[in-house]
């Protein structure tokens, strides 16, 4: 039978839920006369820009004030779902200062520096499971003698949670999932009614969202879904509040319920209808079987989970269109679906799942391949089980995944109403001073005497290891010098820790303020690095310095860090000037971590990983060739240079002036900087890419750094830079003309036009091609040289450099002026993306004399709506390196750990034997 949905009015739904909650919690709110009234403070939420929920609504505040005579203090907020005026009308005192309150309530974690000594706090602390990243928070709670009560532990005598947002996570999870499903179907070429469903936050109320889903259901009933996609099945795992919330929304669609045992028959029959959808709830007993063949028994499973295995991959997954995962998972339990199982299904062409809404958001948990949480801003990503890779191409292979970890905040008003109704009885008990109420006692993690409660003593070893390691337990202050293209991911990575701030110091204030906007704990200060006094003062106020200024300024920064005894991180190559500071750094007992970006950085880490593996197996490296480049995606390489800037233009241009030393084909070669751009060769990585490359600095020094033995025993030791074909020829011409000159040019401060400047460089002539040929020493009678002169002249014309109306940006050198021009002309437009390409070739000789060639390829595409590929691959490794120094991790494991942490963020690649490669997007 098909169930036709009916949407009840919003007030009825909320009232029904609240009545049920009140009746349920009333049993645990036994009144007790207190010795004195306690006051309540309500925090302003600031974990991210989407967090608008409140723990107590004004109606309940009014009851606390009028019925119990309590004072309630509320921190002001301009984004809270309930305006300050409503709290004032309820009798609360709106004030910034919560130190006057006895009990402070919030929703998310409180930054360590904002914790007030000797208070009682209620919030989701994410500490009771031993989450290592929040052990510094728990240690601060203990040190400040704070009584910590965690909502997640507020349970009845049967361990059922009483105060939670889970049902609203289910509501929002299915709504967002259907929104993604519509776009995934469209990407596969199918128009569909789900496209009309928005993200949850786009609706004023849950009733509005359900009404939209109902209207979508009406279209499904009338017009049907594309029959080519098969029966549209929604599978719900679990039987808790998450699943119930999701199914409450699902019932707005025309639907029919089937059991897990009926799914296969539904798919294999031809009796299903495309004018309805099919729902299936899967519980533990439906997908878990005992390894010894005995039947499933819940009590036995809970005590002996290792004796069970999942058959979800055979019984349910092949017949699922959309999966809403809402089960609790712990490492002792079998996974719902492993990587290996997903890959097997994909190889057998039985992995037809379109979308996963992983509301549980257990990273690497019940769905092993779900390795990251997504955000409300960027809710979806793709997982390809055949390649075991994650990418962002909605039209690509794999399954779409949504794993937002704060879904209830998309429905902030009703979620807050529901939560406040559940919390109010227990806050009332606290106002009366009844901290020994059984629900509150069960939820207490730390006491006002600075001790863990007996039930949480198991956290003591974790506190000892992670709560006070290095400077983690106190506020960490990071100084970022520079605010350019690659800084965003670095700032976001470091600010994941609530006890950490990142000060952005820059001479480009508008750029720095854009970087800081919407990010908590990211203040901006103006700074000219050449002002040594200001630089020294700023460094002295921070724990570590990350230098993203031009590499020529790193020695200035390093000297100041040595003087102030502060560690430092850069993503740049070690220059001779930086190398000269080595003894000073060691004498000061500091770490200055360099070359921890993309190239250099990820290239070192991935190469060393294979070098070490080969050595461990008794083999040796006989040759190493490595290419890397940051480029526009092929579809956006639409200018004469085939290049656009995703990082410092000056750095790009100066890299083309470096001399190079390398070994290839058994021969050592030296190339002067003036000839580097003319040494380009084709680089055949993938047939679809027309790439060329030039040598990258001194490759020979890495023989010792990589510990590869004697250079004589290597057939090749080469590191190169990738560009699209034609780039090097044009840039060599620009160099010959004088556009890369670093000599002082005071005439540029007088407001020259580009036409006038080009006349001074080429000589005044109406025949630009001939003028270019003369300057570049090209023979116009030679067909290839004439074509080169024409290409260079055409590129200059495209850049508008022959115009007498086009003014030169006042600059100290011609190179700086040219950089300013390129930064305006070679920019990414709306919706365009960049690309990072890296390719390693390894020659290996095994101990039995067998020889092998392996290749390893990384392709990363930027996200036009989020980070560029260059920003991700430079910023995140540098951030990880800085974090590890802050945490006091051993220097001997630093590089290995950076590699493993970067894997979590998709900035690594796999190594393969000849003929295969791996692409990460």
N, C-alpha and C positions, 0 to 999 in steps of 0.2 A: 504494500500500500504506500502511496506517495503522500507524505505529510505536507500540507499547505501551511506555510508559516503565518503567524499572526504576531504583530508587534504591539505589545501593551504600551500605554503611555509611560513616559519616563518616571513620573512621580510614583506610579504604582510599582514599577520595578525596584526603584531605590528603596521605597518604603518597605516592600516585601523583604528585601535583603537585610535592611537594617533591623526589622522586627525579629527576624531569625537570629541575627547576631546578638541582639539585646537579650533574647531569651536564653541563648546559649551561654553568654558570659555572665549572666546574672548569678548563676550557680557559684561562681568563683569570686564574686565581689562582696563578700560578707562584710558588713559594716563593723567598724571598730572605732571607738572614741579615741582620738589622739590627745597627746599631751599639748600640742600646739599646732597651729596651722602653718603649712609650708607654702611658699610662693613658687609660681611656675614661670619659666622663661621659654619662649618659642624662638628658635634660631632662624636666621635667614639662610636658605639653602644656596650653595654656591659651587657645587661640584662641577656642574656644566651648565650651559645656557638653557638647556631644555628642562632642568629640574625646577618645576613650579609647584610641586605638591606641598601640603602642609600636614603636620601630624594631628592638629586639633582645629576644628572649624569654629567660627565665631559663636555659633549656637551653644557649643559646649564650653567655650570660654565664658560666655554669659552665665551659664549654670554654675561654673566654678566660682565666679565672682558673687552672684546673688544667693545661691543656695549654701555655699560653703564659706563665703566671706574671704576667699583667697585673692591675693594680688597676682595678676598675670601681666608679665612684661613681654612685649613682642618687638623683635628687631625689625626696623622698617625695610621694605623691599619693593622695588618697582616692577618686578616680574612675577611675584607670587600670584597664584591663581585667585586668591582672595585679597582685595586691596586693604591697605592699612586702615582706611576709614571704617571698614566693617568691624575690625577688631576694636577700634576706639569706641565705636557705638556699642559694642558688647561689654564695655567696661574695662578693657585692657589698657595698659599704659604703653604707648609706642615709644621705644627708646633704643638707642644703640647699645647701651650698657646693660648686659645681662648679669653682671657680677652681683646685683642685688637679689637675684633669684636663687632659691634653694635647689630647685629641680629644673633642669634644662632639657627640653625635648626637641628633637629634629627628626629628619628622615634619613639622610645619608651620613657618612663618616664626617667627623669634625676634624679639621686640620689641627695638627699637634699644637701649633703655636696659639690656637684659639681656645684650647682647653683651659678652663678656669679651675684652680685648685679647690679641693674640698667641696665639690658639688656632686649632685646626683644627675647622671646623664642617661637619657633614653634615645637610642638611635640604632640603625642597622650598622653594626661595627665590623662585620665580616672578619671576626677574629676567632670565634669559638671552634672552628674547624682547623685552626692552626695555620691560617693563611699567612705565609711568611712576609708578604709585602705589607701587612698591617701589624706585624709584631712591634715595630717602633711606636705605633699608635697605642697599643695595649700597654707597652712599657711606660709610656708617658702617663696613661691613666693611673697606673700603679704608683708611679713616682709622685703624682699630684694628689694622691689619696682621694681619688674619684670613685664613687659607686657607679659602676657601669651596668645598665640593664639593657639587654638586647632583645628587640622585638621578635627576632627569629626564634628565641627560646621561650617565648610566652605561650605556654601550652597548658592543656588540661591534664588530668591524672592519667589519661590514655595517650599522652604525647601528641595530641592533635593541636595544631597551631591555632591561636585565637586572634592574633593581630597580624594581618598580612595584606599584601596587594595582589596575591597570586591570581585571583579570579580576573582582575583587570589585565594582568599580563596575558591571560588566555584570550580575553576579548580583543585586545590590541594585536596580539600575535596572529590571530586568524585574519583580522581585517588587513593588516599589513601584508600577510602572506598572500591573500587573494589579490591585493594590489600588484604584488610582484608576479603572481601567476599570470595575470592579464598581459603584462609586458613580456614575460617569457614566451607565452603562446604567440604573441605578435612577432617576436624575434624569430620564431620558427615558421612564420608565414601565415598565421591564423588570426583573423579578426575574431573578437570574442567579447561577451558582455562584461567580463571582469575588469575591462579597461576603465569602466565607469566608476570603479571603487577607488577611493583615495586612501592615503595613509590615515591612520587613526587620528593624528593630531589635527587633521583638516576639518574634523567635525566638532561642532559645539558640544554635543552630548553623545552618549552611547546610543540613545534612541535615534538620533539623526543618522548615525552610522548604520544601525540595523535597518532603518527605513531604506537607506541607499542599497544595502544588500538585498532587501526584499524586492526592490524595483529591479535589481539585476536578476533576481530569481524569476520575476515575471517575464523578462526578456528571454530567459532560458526556456521557460514553459512555452512561450509563443513561437520563438524562432529556432530554438535548439542550439546546441554547441556543435562545432565541427565534428562530424562523425569520424573523420580520418584519425582523430587522436584517441579513439576508443572511449570506453566508459570513464567518466570523470569521477575518480574515487578520492575521498578525503579520509586519511587514516589518522586517528587520534591515539597517542600512546599515553597510558596512565589513567588513573581514575580519581585524581585529586582536583583541587580548585582550578588549576590551569586548564585541564581537559574540560571541566564543566563549563568554565567561562568560554572557551573556544566553541564548544558544541552549542552553547546558548546562541551564539552568533550564526553558526552553521545552520541552525534550524530555520533561519529566515529564508533559506533557499528551498526550492522544491526538491525533496530528498527522499531517499529510501535507505533504510539501514540494512546492512548485511553483516554477517558474522565473519571473523577471520577465516573460518573454514569454507566460506562461500565465495571468497574473493576470486580464487582461481577459476571456478566454474563461471562466475560472472564474466570474466575476460574471455574465456574460451567459447562461451555460448554467443549466440547472435541475438539474444532476446533482450539485451539491455536497451535503454532508451537514452537518446541524447537530449531529451527535453527535461531531464532531471539530473541530479548529482547523487552519488552514493557515499554514505558514511559508514565508517567501520571503527569501532573502539577496540583497541588492542591492550589487554592487560597482561601482567606477568605470566599468568598461566597459559596465555595464548601463544607466546613465542619462546618460552623456556622449556627445555626438556631435561630430564635427569640423564646423566651419562651412563648410568647403569640400567636404564630402561624402565625404572619404576615411575609411577605417575607423579605429577607435580603436587607438592604440598607446601603451602606458603610458609608455615612455621619451620619446616625443614629447610626450605630455601633461605630464609632469613638467617639461620644459624650455620648453614653449610652451602653458601653460594658457589663455592669452587666446584661443587658436584653437578653444576648445571651448565648448559650451553644454550646459546640463542640459535633459533632456526628462522629468525625474522627474514633473513636474506633469501630463504627458499619459500617460505609460506606467505609472506606479506609484501616485501619490497618490490618484487617484479610486477605487482598488480596495484601499485600505489601511484596516483597522479600527484597528490600533494600530501606531505607528511607534516603533521603538527606534533612535535616532540615535547612532551611535558613531564617526563619521568625524572625522578630523583636518581642520581647515579653516584656510586662510590667505587673506588678502585677494586674493592673486593668482589664486586658484582660483574657478571659477564656483560659485554657491550651489546647494545641493540644491533649495531651494524659496524663491522670493522672495515678498514681500508682494503684488506685482502678480499673480503667478501664482496665489497662494492666493485673492485677491479674484476673479479671473476664474473659477476653479473654483466658488467660492461663488455667483457670479451665475448660473452655468450649472447650479446645483444638482448639482454633481458633487464637492463637497467633503464626503465622508461620513466623514472621519477622526474617530474618537472621542477617542483619547488619543495624546499624544506623550510618550515618555520620552526626553528629550534628555540622554543621559548625557554627551555631549561638552561640553555647557554652554558653548558659545561664544556669548556675547551678541552679537546682531546678526550671527551668523556664517553657517553653512551653512543654517540656517533663519532668514531675515532678520527674521521677526516675533518671534522669541524674544528679547525685549529685557531679560530680567532672570533672575537665578538665584533659585530658591525655596529653602526651608529644610526641614529635617526636621520642624520644628514646624508649618510651613505649606507643605506640599509641592506643592500644585496651584493653578493659576490658569487662567483661560479666555481664549482669544484669539478675537475675532470678526472674521473676514476681510472681511466685508461693510462693517463700520464702521472697520476697522483700529484696534480698541480692545481693551484688556485689562480684564477684570472678574473678580469672584470669585463670581458666581452660577452654581453648578454646573448649575442648571436652565435657564440662559440659552443663547443662541446661540453657536456656535463650537466650537472644539476645546479639550479639556483638555490642559494642558501641565505636566509635572513636569521641573524643571531643577535638582535639588539638586546642589551643587558639591562635596559631601564624602560621597558615597554609601558608600565603603568603610568609613567609621566606623560604619555601621549593623551591620556584621558584624565587630566589632573584634578578637575573639580569633583567628579563622581568618585574617583579613586580616593580622594581626600575625605569625602563624606563617609564612605564605607569604612575607611581606616579609622577615622575619628570616632565613629560609633563604637568600634571595637575597643579602642584605646581608652575612651573616657572613663569607664568604671575603675580602671587600674590607676589612672592619674588621680582620680578622686581619692583612692586609698593613699596615694603618696601625699596628697595635700593634707590628709589627716595624720600623716606620720606613720602609716602602717606599712613599713618596708618589709615586714615579715609575712605579708600576704603570700599564700603558697604559690600563686602564679608569678608574683614578683620575685620571690626567692628562687624559683626554678630558672628565671631569666637573668639572674644576677651573675656576672662573670667576675667582677672585682668589687671589693668592699671598700668602705670609707677609711679603713685602717691601712690601706695600701697592700692588700693581700688578694690573691686569687681565691675564689671559693673552693672548697674541697673537690667538687665535681669537675673543676677546671685546672687542677694541679698538673694534669698531663701537658699543659701548655708551657710549663716552666723550662724544659729543655729548649724549646723553640724560642722562648724569650731570651734565654742565655745566649743562643747562637745568633738570632736575627734582631733582637730588640736593642742590643747595645753594640753591634759590630761597627767599628770605625766611628764615623760621625752620623750613622743612620738614625740613631735614636733622637738626635736633636735636629733642629731646623737646618736644612742644607740650602746654601745660597750659591747658585751657579751664575757666573758672569759670562754672557755671550757677547763677544765683540763682533759686530756685523749683523745685518738684518736682511741679507740678500735672498737670492732665489732658493737656496737649499736649507734655510733655517727653520721653516715651518715644522717638518716632521721631527726635527731634533727637539724643538721646544715642546711639542705635544708629547713626545716620548718621555722626556724628563719630568713633565708636570703630571704624569700619571700618579706619582707619589705625592700624597697630600701634604707631606712635610717638606716639600722642596719648592723653591722659587727660582725663576730664571730672569735675571735682569738683562734687558736688551740694551746694549750701549752702541750707539751708532751716530754718525754724522749726517745720516739721512733720516730725519725725524719722522716725516710723513710715512716713509716706508716702514720704519720701526713701529710706529703706532698702528699701522695696518696689521702688522704681525702680532702685536699685542692684543688687538681688539678681540673680545669674546673669550679671552684666556685669563683665568684667574692666576694670581701670583706671577705675573709677567710684566713688571714695571719697565718703563722706558726712561733712559737717561741720555742726554746728548753727550757725545764724546768725540774728540779728534785725537786719534791715537798718537799723533805727533806731540800732543801736550803731555809730556812725561809726568808732570806733577799730578795732573788730573787722573791720568792712567794709573799711577801708583796708588793714589788714594782709593780709587774704585776697586782695584785688585785686592787691597788690604781688607776690604769689607766683605769679601766673598771666600768661599771654600775652594773653588776650582774655576779655572778660566778656559773657555772654549774660544779659540781664535778663528773666526771665519772672515777675517779681513784679508786683503791681498797678501800673498806669501812673502813679499818683500818686507812687510811690517812684522812678521812673526818674530824675528830676533829682538826687536824693540820690546814686544810683549813678553818674550821669554826672559829678558834681562830683568824686567819689572817683577815677573813672577818669582825669579830666583831671589831677588831682594826681599820680597814679601813672604817667602817660604810657601808659595802656593803651587799646586800641580797645574798642568796645562795640557790641552788636547788640540790638535789640528788635523785637518784632513789632507794637508799638503805634503809634497815631497820634502825630505830633509835636505835643505840647501847647505852649501859649505859654511855659511854664516851660522846656521843652526847647529851643524855638526861641531863647530868650534866651541859651543857652549856645553858639550857633553860632560867634561870634567867638573865644571861648575855645578851642573845639575846634580851629579852624583855626590859631590861634596856637600850639597845642601840637603841630601836625602830625599829628593823630589822625583816625581815621574813627569816627563814631558813626552806624551804619546803622540807620535806623528803618523802620517800615511794611514789613516783609519777612516777612509771614505769609500769611494768606488774604485777608482784608479788614480792613486794607489789606495788599497784597502781590501775590498772584497776580492780583488785579483790575487793579492798575497794570501789571504785566508784560504781561498778555495784551492790555490796551487799547493800550499803547504799541507793541506789535508791529504791530497793524493801523494805528495812526496813522502809523507810520514807512513802512509799505508803501504806504499811500495817497499820502503826500507824495512818495515816491520815484517814483511813477507819474504825478505831476503833478496829483493831485487834492487836495481839501481836505475836512476834516470839517465838516459843517454841524450835527450834533447828536450828543450822546452821553448815553445813559441806562444806568445800571448798577445791578443789584440783586444782593444777596448775603445769605445767611443760613445759619446752622447750626441744624439741626432734627432731631427724631427722624425715622427712616424712617416713612412713612405708617402702616404697620401697628403701629408702636409709639407713636403719638401719642395714647395712651389716657388722658388726664387733661384736666381743664377748660381748662388753658392750651394744650394741644397742644404742650407744650414739656418737654424734659428737658435736664439740664446736662451738657455735654461740655467745658466750660471754666468760668472763674471766675463764680459766680453774681453777685457784686457788680459785676463788669464788665458783665454783661448788664443788670442793673437800672439802673446808672448811665447806660448808653447811652440809656435811655429818657428821660433828663432833659436831654439836650443840645439846645441851640438849633440851628436849621438854616437854611441859605441855599442857594437853587438857582434854576435857570431852566427853566421848562417852558412849552410853547406860546407861546414868544416873550416870556414875562413873568418878571421877577425876583420871587421871593417869599422872605419871611423868616418863620420860625416860632419862637416863643419856646419854651424848654425846657418850660415848664409846660403848653404846648398840644401838644407833639409827639405824644404817644400818641393824641390825639384826631384826628390828621390822616391816619390810615391809609386807604389806598385798595386795592381789589382789584388783584392782579397776575396776569394770565393768561399764564403761561409754558407749562405743559403742562395739558391738560384734566384729567388725573388728580390735579393738585395744587390744593387750595383755599387759595391764598396771598393774603396782604395785605402791604402794605409801608408804611414810614414813611421820611421823608428822613433821610439820614445826615450829620449835621454840616454843615460848610461845603463845598458842592460847587463854589462859584465860584472858590475859590483854585486849583483844579486846572486851570483854563483856562490859566494861565501855566505851572504845573508840567508840564502835558502839551504845552505849546508849541502851542496850538491857535489862536493869533492873538487877535483882539479878541472880547470877549464879545458885542458887538453883532451880530457875524456868525454867531452860533450860535443856533439855534432852541431848543435844550435843552442844559443841562449839569446833570445830576442823578445823584446816587448815593444809593441807598436800601437799607434793611434789610428782609429777608423774614421773615415769621412765618406760621403757619397762621391762618386767619380766626378771629377771636374773641379772640385773644391781646391785642391792643392795647386792646380795650374793657375787658377784665378788668384789665389792668395800669394803665390810666388810672383805673379805680375804686379800685384799691389805693393809687394815689398820692393821690387825693382823700381817702381815709380817713386817710392819714398813714403808711402802711407803708413809704414810700420816704424818710422823713425822715432827714437826715444830722445833725441836731442831737443834741448830747450828751443821753443819757437815763440818768442815774445810778440811777434807780429799777429799771432792768433788772438791776442787779447784785444785787438783793435776793431773787431767786427768785420772780418773778411767774409766774402761770399765763397762758396765752394768753387764757383767758376774761376774766381781770381786765384784761389789757392792752386787749382789744377793747372792754370796757366803758368804759375811759378814753378811747378814741378815738371810739366810736360813741354813748356814753351807754348806761346800763343799760336794756335793753328785751328783752322776750321775743319781740317781732316784729322779727326780724333784717332782714327785707326792708325794712320801714319805716325802721329805723335806718340802713340803707345808703342808702336813697333820700334821707333828710334830709341825710346827710353829703355825698353826691355831687350834691346839688341836682337830683334827678330827680323828675319828676311822675308819681306812680303812676296818675293818671287817663289819662296818655298811654300807649298800648299798647306802643310801642317802648321808652319809657323805663322802664316797669314791667318789661318783659322783661329789660332790662339790669340793673336792680336785683336781680331774681330770680337772674340768672346770677352776679352778683358774690357774693350771699349764699350761693348753692349752692357756689361755688368755695371760699369761706371755710370753709364747713361741711366740704367734702371735705378741706381742709387741716387739719381738726380745730382750728380757731382759736377756737372758741367754748367749748372744754372748759376746765373749772376744774381738771382733773387733769393736763392737758398743760402741762408747764413750759416757759417761755421760756429758751433758752440765754443765760446771762449775756453781755451784749454792750454795747459803748459807745454804740450808737445803735439805733433801731428798725430801720433799714435792715439793719444787721449781723445783728440777731436774725431778721429776715425771711429774709435770705440763708441763715442756718444752717438754718432750717426748710425752705426750698425745696430745699436741698442734700440733705436727708434724704428728702423726699417725692417730688421730681421726679428720680429716679435711673433709670438704665438697669438693667433686670433681666437675669438670665442669658439669653444668646442674643439679646438685643435689639441693635439697631444704630442709629447716627445717620446723618445725611445732610447733605451740604453742597450747596446750590444757588446757582449764579451765572449771571446772564443779562445780556449786553450787547446794546444796540441802537445801531447806528451809522448816522447819516445821512451820505452821501458825495456830493459833486459832483465829477465828473471834468472834466478840462480841456476836453473838447468840449461841456460843458454838461449832459451826461447825469447824472441823479440816480439814486441807488441806496440801498436800505436793506439792511443786513446784520445778522444776529443771531448770537450766539455763546452757547451754553449749556453749562454744566458741571454734572453731577450726580455726586457721589461718595458712595458708601455705605461705612460703617465695617464692619470685620470683627469680629464679637463675640469671636473667638478671638485677635485681634491688636490692631491699632491702630484707633482711632475715625477717622472721616472728618475731624473737626476736628483731631485730633492730627496726622494725615498732612499736611493742607494748611497748617497753621500751623508745625509743627515742622520739616518738611523744608526749606522755603524759608529759614527762619532759620538752619538748620544749614549750608546751602549758602553763604549770605552770610558766615557766620563762617569757614567753611573757605577761602573765596576771600580774605578779609582775611589769614588766617594764611599763605596761600600767596603773598601779596604781589602779587595781580593788580591791574592798573590800575583805578583808580576809574572811569575813563570807560567801561569795558566791564563794570562790575560787574553792573548790572541785566540787561543782555542775557545775560550768562553765567549768572546765576541762573535766568533763564527756560529756557535750553537745558538746564541740568543738571536742573532740576525735571521736564523732559519725560521723562527717564530713569525717574523714579519715578512716572509716571502722574498728576502733579499739574498738567497743562495741558489746554487744550481747543483745538479748531479753530474757525476763523471761517468763516461760510457766508453765502451770499446768502439773501435773504428766502425763507422757506418751508422752510428746512432747518436742522438743528442737529445737534450731536454730543454724545453722552452718554458720559461715562467713569465707570466704577464702581470 
